[in-house]
Amino acid sequence: MPGTVTMEAKNLTIRRPRSVHGLPYIPLKRGRERRKIVPSPAVSPTEEKFEYNNESDGTAPCYGLVWLSQTFTPQVSHNLLKIVLMGFEEGNPESDFIVSIRETDLDGKPTGDDLVVKSVLASSLPSYEAEFEMKFDTQILLVAGTKYAIVCRCPDGNVEQRVTLITSSLNPYSRGENLYSEDGGGTWDLYGDYDYYGDYDFWFEEWGYRT
């Protein structure tokens, strides 16, 4: 073969081409080769809607010592990212609107300190019925089968300057209840305790991502 040399080694003849089409010959490496491991690019977790109720036929006011809560029970363990509510501000309240997550007691009512909390100016909320989200700055793990409470308050509001949330009286969400407090979260009662109320649930969506 033109352009080859003959090498003798242990009675074996190895023919190696000097070049192919003028390009230098690069011998094939034998045995296992070292491979550089390149880490995969980070993938942002996919947001999912886990617990929710999208039915509505009523409203519930939130101001001063009148606090509102919706309990929920995740079916899948996941990290909580945000709560989406439907409602509106009335009277341009000079107050924060605060949403937090708390544990519940044996009666299924909010208890203890806030596990995570988000605060915005109440006057920044829609002035008409609309969805708005409260995205937490830190995430917490919600454990499947454990009941938690969404707790809402507008502490410096009043009956004319308040936040009103959208609810449903048809008990559309079976893994939690709508509650209210008239003493700033000290004691809680079901909305259904009133004769003229049904078994209420907030319009709410609870978003997060799987662990």
C-alpha positions in Angstrom: 0.0 0.0 0.0 1.6 3.4 -1.0 2.6 5.6 1.9 2.9 2.9 4.6 5.7 1.6 6.8 6.3 -1.8 8.2 7.0 -2.3 11.9 8.1 -5.6 13.4 7.0 -6.5 17.0 6.8 -10.1 18.3 6.7 -11.5 14.8 3.7 -9.3 14.0 3.6 -6.8 11.2 1.6 -3.6 11.9 0.9 -1.4 8.9 0.1 2.2 9.7 -0.9 4.8 7.1 1.1 8.0 7.3 -1.8 10.1 6.2 -5.3 10.0 4.6 -6.0 12.6 2.0 -3.1 14.7 3.4 -4.5 14.6 7.0 -2.4 13.3 9.9 -3.2 9.8 11.1 -4.5 9.7 14.7 -4.3 6.1 16.1 -7.3 4.6 17.8 -6.8 4.4 21.6 -7.2 0.9 23.0 -8.8 0.1 26.3 -11.0 2.2 28.5 -10.9 5.9 27.9 -11.3 8.6 30.5 -14.4 10.7 29.9 -15.0 14.1 31.3 -18.3 14.2 33.2 -20.2 17.3 32.3 -23.0 18.0 34.9 -26.5 18.4 33.4 -27.8 22.0 33.4 -30.0 22.9 36.3 -33.7 22.4 35.5 -36.2 24.6 37.2 -38.9 22.6 39.0 -42.3 22.5 37.4 -45.0 24.4 39.2 -48.2 22.5 39.9 -51.6 23.3 41.3 -52.2 20.9 44.1 -55.2 21.7 46.4 -57.8 24.1 45.1 -61.5 25.2 44.9 -62.6 27.2 41.9 -66.3 27.4 42.7 -67.8 30.7 43.9 -71.1 32.2 44.9 -70.4 34.5 47.8 -68.0 36.8 49.6 -66.4 37.1 53.1 -64.9 40.4 54.5 -61.5 40.5 56.2 -60.5 43.5 58.4 -59.2 44.4 61.9 -59.8 41.5 64.2 -61.9 39.7 61.7 -59.6 37.1 60.2 -60.4 34.4 57.6 -58.9 30.9 57.1 -59.2 28.0 54.7 -57.8 24.7 55.7 -56.6 22.1 53.2 -55.0 18.7 53.2 -52.4 17.9 50.6 -52.7 14.5 48.9 -49.1 14.7 47.7 -46.1 15.9 49.7 -44.6 18.9 48.0 -42.9 22.3 48.5 -45.3 25.2 48.8 -44.6 28.1 46.4 -47.7 30.4 46.5 -51.4 30.8 47.3 -53.7 32.2 44.7 -57.0 33.8 46.0 -59.9 35.7 44.4 -61.1 38.9 45.9 -60.8 42.7 46.0 -59.9 45.6 48.2 -62.6 48.1 49.3 -62.2 51.7 50.4 -58.4 51.8 49.7 -57.4 50.4 53.1 -54.3 51.7 54.7 -53.2 48.3 55.9 -51.2 45.3 54.9 -52.9 42.2 53.7 -51.2 39.2 55.2 -51.5 35.6 54.1 -49.7 32.8 56.1 -49.7 29.1 56.5 -50.2 27.5 60.0 -50.6 24.1 61.4 -54.0 23.0 62.7 -55.1 21.5 66.0 -57.1 18.3 66.6 -60.3 20.2 65.7 -58.8 21.2 62.4 -58.5 24.9 63.3 -55.4 27.1 62.8 -52.9 27.0 65.7 -49.3 28.0 66.4 -47.0 30.5 64.7 -46.9 31.2 61.0 -44.9 28.6 59.1 -44.4 31.0 56.2 -45.9 34.4 55.5 -46.4 37.0 52.8 -47.5 40.6 53.2 -48.6 43.2 50.6 -50.3 46.5 50.7 -54.0 45.9 50.8 -54.5 48.9 48.5 -52.4 47.2 45.8 -54.9 44.4 45.4 -57.5 44.5 42.6 -60.5 46.9 43.2 -62.8 44.4 41.4 -63.3 40.7 41.7 -60.1 39.1 40.4 -57.5 36.5 41.1 -54.3 37.5 42.8 -51.3 35.5 44.0 -49.3 35.6 47.3 -45.9 34.2 46.5 -43.8 33.3 49.5 -40.2 34.3 49.7 -39.2 30.9 51.2 -40.7 27.5 50.6 -41.8 24.9 53.1 -42.5 21.2 52.8 -46.2 20.3 53.0 -46.7 16.7 54.1 -49.4 14.5 52.4 -52.3 13.8 54.8 -51.5 16.7 57.1 -54.1 19.5 57.4 -52.8 23.1 57.1 -54.5 26.4 57.3 -54.3 29.5 55.0 -54.7 32.4 57.4 -55.7 35.9 56.0 -55.9 39.2 57.7 -56.0 43.0 57.1 -55.1 44.1 60.6 -55.4 47.9 60.2 -58.6 47.7 58.1 -62.1 48.4 59.1 -65.7 47.7 57.9 -65.4 50.3 55.2 -61.7 49.8 54.3 -61.1 46.1 54.0 -60.3 43.1 51.8 -63.1 40.9 50.6 -62.5 37.3 49.5 -64.6 35.1 47.2 -66.2 32.0 48.7 -68.5 29.2 47.8 -71.4 27.9 50.1 -71.7 24.5 48.4 -68.8 22.8 50.3 -66.9 22.2 47.0 -63.6 21.3 48.8 -63.9 18.2 50.9 -60.4 18.2 52.5 -60.8 21.4 54.4 -63.1 24.2 55.7 -63.6 28.0 55.7 -63.3 29.5 59.2 -63.4 32.9 60.7 -62.1 34.6 63.8 -63.4 37.8 65.5 -60.5 38.1 67.9 -57.5 38.3 65.7 -56.9 34.5 65.4 -57.4 33.7 69.1 -60.4 31.5 68.5 -61.9 30.1 65.3 -65.4 29.0 64.2 -66.7 27.4 61.0 -68.7 29.7 58.8 -71.3 26.9 58.8 -72.0 27.7 62.5 -74.3 30.5 61.3 -77.7 29.5 60.1 -77.5 31.8 57.1 -74.2 30.4 56.0 -73.7 27.1 54.3 -70.5 25.0 54.4 -68.2 27.6 52.9 -64.8 27.2 51.2 -62.6 29.9 49.8 -61.9 30.3 46.2 -58.2 29.3 46.4 -55.4 27.6 44.7 -52.3 26.1 46.4 -49.3 25.9 44.1 -45.9 24.2 44.6 -43.5 21.7 43.2 -42.8 18.0 43.9 -39.8 17.2 46.1 
